[in-house]
Amino acid sequence: MSRRKKTVGLDLGTARVAVVIAESDEPGGPVTILGVGESPSEGLRKGVVVNLEKTISSIQAATVAAERMAGQRIESVVVSLGGTHLWSQNSTGVVAVAHPDHEIGEDDIQRVVEASRAISVASDRQVIHVIPRAYTVDGQDGVRDAIGMTGHRLEVETNIITGAQTAIQNVIKCVHGAGFDVEDVVCVGLAGGEGVLTSQEIELGVCLVEIGAGTTNVVVYNDGSARHLAVLPVGGNHVTSDIAIGLRTTLDEAENLKLNYGHALPDVIDNAEKVEVRQVGGDRIQALPRRFLAEIIGPRMHEIFQMAREEVRKSGFDQLLPAGVIVAGGGSRLMGTMDAAQAVFNTSARLGQPLGLVGLADKAHGPSFAVAAGLVKWGARSRAMYSNTRQPATFGNTYQKTVRWLRDFF
């Protein structure tokens, strides 16, 4: 009988912390959701930890809810890493095949991927992911799996994602402070792609736009792997802030208006429709045309998609996205978002819902669970898609510092 492996995904978001407990039989198979927990997040800003104590409290509250639902204790987690400090660059590595019979083995693959990591990285930054895109064996390019092939010279093209050391350390400190070990640290954009994209979309070429509360993650996929990653410093909170300023109301009221009556396309709203707005600093309620609300939301959503489109242009894949655009994250729940994405990108767009989940899948349903679902799928597929990139040794120094911090703290 196969042994089921438990995986826990911890999504540290600007607006909320989400925990998903899942188990799976085999990499690539369906993931069974056992428990889900959520908690408001007060210790993060734009995806980065700004208050350790509040973040630890949010993690503990979310994990208690998930443990209660699953009836199981959590020991370790796969945690998300967000923030505008993340960026990607391309690299190449070249090695000579070591075996006397010139057959390429797993050790050759590891050596050539390691060789591609030899890039100039600032002292305050750290390599998080090394994603192999394609191999070249003795001049024959486009090789997806080089193991078992015969050759003298092995090359690899990789996409390397780096981030600020302090941001990574603070995330790990928070997880340890909450009482859990860290299995892996995964960029929010890659986790979102793992959660909502199909293998066919990744192969054909697709752009993921994950709109969070504080940031928007843009990831371009083509030929079966991630080609470009960028984090935009705008998100759903900016839309809420615009509404609060434009309609002179509180942030809480603006959030409710956005979710219940907001629309990204003013032209489709009837001029006769009204919404009641509670004015700030008093109990006065004013009836305003719903179109006013859409005229505030529309330009900001258009700006977010324009910035995402610019990142796609930078990557050189602007005309190479036959699978279109997938929009996920809590910000994608706004009415009219898909139409706005289609208009800006001039291609098809769909809502990014978590795929490949069974069990209590309805509890982790919807675009706001894209990252949390992707984290458990990432953990369950530890030997699959990104097997060569998952190198916990990357975080070795950080773990040592964290252990010292915990020892001093307690």
N, C-alpha and C positions, 0 to 999 in steps of 0.2 A: 504493500500500500504506500502511496505517496504521502510524504509528510507535509502538512500544510504550514506555510511560513507566514507569521504575523508581521505586518508592516504598519507603522503609524506615521501619518503625514501631519506636519505642523505648519500651517500657513500663517506667517506673521504679517498681517496686513495693517495698513494705516488706520482703517476704521474698525476692524475686528480681527480676532484670532480664531482660527478654525482648526479643529483636530479631527482627523478621520482615522479610525482603527479598521484595518482590513486584513484579510488573509487570502492566500492564493495557493494553488497546487503547483503551477509551473509557470516559468516566464512566458509572457505573451498570452496566457490564458485569461479568462475572466477573473476579476477581482471581487471578492465577496466583502461587502461593507458590513461590519459588526456594530460599530458605534460612531456617532458624530456629536461633537460638542462645539459650541460657539461662545464667545465672550467679547464684549466691547473692548477695543484696544485704545488705551490712552497714552501708552509709553512710546509710540512710534510716530514719526513725522516723515512723510514722503518715503515710506518704506524702510527708514533707518531708525534704530533704537536711540531714543533721546532721554529715556528714563528707565533705568534698570528695574527698580522696585515695581513700578506700575506694569511693566512688561511681564515680569515674573508672575505677578498676581493674575494678569490676564491669561497667561499660559496655564497656570494652575486651575483657574476657574473653568477653562475650556476642556482641559484634560479630565477633570472630575466628572463633568457632564458626559464626556465620551466613554469613560470607564464605567459609569453607571449604566449607560445604555448597552454596552458590550458585555458587561459582567466580567471584565478582565482588567488586570493591572497593566499599566504602561511602564516599560523599562527604558526604551530608546526610541528616538524619532528621526525621521528624515525631515529636515527643516528647510524652509524657503529663505532665500536671501534676495532682498530688493534694494532699490535705491538708484539714484542717478550716477553713483560712482562706478556702476558696472559698465563695461564696454568690451567689445570684441575686436580682434585683429586676426589676420590670416598669417600663417607661417608654413614652412616646409622643413622636412627632415630627410636626411640621406644617410644610409648605412650600407656596409657590405654584408652580404648574407654569410653567417658564421659557419654553417654546417658544411662539412667536407663534400657532401653530395649536392650542395647548393639548393637544398629544399628549404623553403621558407617556413620557419616554425613560429610558435607563439612568442618565444624570446626575441626573435627578430622584429616582430610587430611591436613589442614593448620597447625595444631599443630605438626604433625609428620614430615612434611617437614621442619618446623621451627626448630624442634629438631635436624634434620640432619645438620643444619647450624652451630651447636655448635662445630666448629672445630677451631683449633689453626691457626689464621691468623695473620701475622706480622702487626705491627701498620701502616706500609706504604702501605698495600694492602687492597683490598676491594672485597667483594663477589659481583659478577655481575649477575650470573645465578645459580639457583639451579634446576637441571633437574631431576624430579622423573623418575626412570627407572622401578621399579616394587615394589609391596607391598606384605607383608606377613601378613596374618590374622590367628592368633592362630596356627602358624606353617605351614599353607598352603601357599607356596610361588608361585611366578609367576602370582600374581593377577595384572591385568592392571588397572582396575577401581574398587576400593574398596567401593565406596559410595553405601549405601543400603545393604551391606553385614552385617552379624551378627558376632560379635566376641568380645573378651575381650582385646586382645593385638594386636596392629597394628604396623607393622614395615615398613620401606621404605628404598630402596637403591637409592641414588642420586649421580649425577655427579655434582660437584661444580666447577664453573669457577671463578677464581679470577684475579684481575689485579691491576696495580699500581694506587694508589689514584691520584697522580699528573697527570698521563696520562688521566684519566677519567675527572678530573676537568678541564684540559686544553681543552678537546673536548667540554665540556659543556659551558665553557667560550666563545669559538669561536662561537658556535651556538647562544648563547645569544647576543654576540657582533654583530652578523649579523642581529639581530632583531627577532629571533624566539624562541619559547619554545621547550623544549625537552620532547617528549612523552615517549620515551624509548631509552635505549642504548643497542645495540646488538653486540655481537662479530662478526667479519667479517666472520669467519668460519661457524658459525651457520646461519648467514644470507644467505651465499652462498648455504648452504644445503637446506634452505627453498626455495630458488629460483629455483634450478635446479634438485632436487631429487624427485623421485616419492615415494609414501607411500609404494609401494611394495619393492623398493630398500632399504628403511630404515628398513623395517621389516626383509628382508632376511639377510642383512649385506652388507655394501658398504663403500668404503673409498673415501672421497672427497678431492681432491688436488686442492686448489685454488691458482694459481700462479699470484701474483700481481707484481707490479714494484719493491717494496723493500723487500717484505716478501712472504712466501708461507704458507698458512694455511692448516693444515691437520686435518680432522675430521673423526673419525671412528664411524659408526652407526651400530647397531645390535639390533634386537628384538624391533624395533619401536622407539629407542631413541639414542641420542648421547652418546657414551661410552668413548671417549677420544678426547681431543683437544690439538693441539700443533701448535706453530708458528715458522717456520724456518727463519733464518736471511738472506735468499737468495731469489732472484726473477729475474724478467725480466731485471732490470737495470744492474745486474751483467753480464748477457749475452751480453748486449750492451757494457759494459765496456771492457769485454774480446775482443770483436771484434775491438773496438777502439785501444786497445793496440796491438793486434796481427797484424792488418793491417795498423797501424800508420795513423789513420784517426780521424776525430772529432766524438764526441758523437752523434751529429745530423745525420751525414753521416752513422755512425754505426747503428743507429736505423732504418734508411731507408733501409740499406742493409739487416738487420735482418728481417724486415717485408716483403720485396719484394723478396729477394733471399735466405733467411736463410732456413736451414733444419737441423733437429736434427739427421739425419742418413747420415753420409758421404758416406757410401757404395752404396747408391742409386743414387748418383750424377755422371753424366758422366764426365770423365776427360777433355773432350774437351770443356765443358761449361765455359764461361768466364763472369766475372762481372767487371764493371768499378768502380774503387775506387779513390776518390779524396783525395790526400795525405794531411796531416795536414801541416799548415804553408805555403801553396802555392796553386796555381791553377793546379798543375801537376796531370793529371789523368792517372792511371795505370790500365791495364787490368790484372786481376788475375784469376786463376781457381776458379770457384764457389765452388769446393770441399774444398779449403782452408777455406772458410767461414764455411762450415759444420763441418770441423775438429775442429774449434774453438768452435762452438755452441754445438756440440754433447756431449763432456765430461761434460760441465756445466749442461746441461739438465739431463744427466745421474746421475750426483751428486745430483741434486734436488730430483729426484725420489728415489734414494738410501736412502737419508736422510728421505724422507717420508715413505719408506718401513720400515726403522728402527723404526720409531714412531709407526707404525702398530704392529711391533714385540713386542715393549714395552707394548702395550695395551693388548697383549695376544690374539688378533683376527686375527693373520696372516693367518690362514687357515680357517677363518670363514667369508669370504667375497664373497659369491656366486654371488652377483650382480656386482662384479668387482670394477673397479676404475673409478671415474668420474673426469675429469680434466676440470677446469673452470678458470676464470680470464683472464686478458689481455695476460698473458704469454702463454696461451694455443693456441693462434692463430698461433703460429709458425708451419710451415709445419713439419710433421714427429713426432709431440709431442705425438700423440696417440700410434704410433708404439713404441716409446721409453718407454712410460708408460707400455705397454703390455710386453715388453721385461724384464723390471726390476721387475714388480710385478708378472709376469707369470700368468696373468689372463686377462679377457676382459677389454677393456677401451673404454669409449665414451666421446665425447665432451659435456660439461655441458652447455646447452642452457636454458634460462629462460622458465619455464613452466606455464601454467594456466593464460596467459595474453591475453586480447582482447583489442579492441579499437585501439589505436595507438601503438600496440605491436611491429610493425616493427621498431619503433624508439628506443625501449629498447631491441633490438634483439642482440644476440651474447653473447659469454662467458664473455665478459668484463662487461656486465650488470647483472651478476649472483647475486652479492651482493645487488645492488640497487633494483632489482626486488624482492629479498628475503626480504628486509626491508619493502616494501609496503605490501607484503603478510603476513609478521609477524604482522604488525600493524593491517591489516584487520582481522586476525585470533586471536584477543586478547583473546578470550574465548576458543580457540581451543588447539592445540597441546601443547604449553608451558604455558597454563593459570596459572598453579601453580608456575611457575618460574618467572613470570613477576611481580616483587615487587618493584614499584617505591620508596617505603620507604627506600630501600637500598641506594638510592642516596640522601636521605634527608639532611645529613650533607653537602654533596657536593653542593646541591642547595642553602643552607643557606650561605655557603662561597661565592658562585658565586653571589648571590644577594648583599652581602656586597661589593664584588669586583666591581660590576657594579655601586653601589651607590658611591663608592669612585672615580671610573673612570669618571663618569659624573658629 
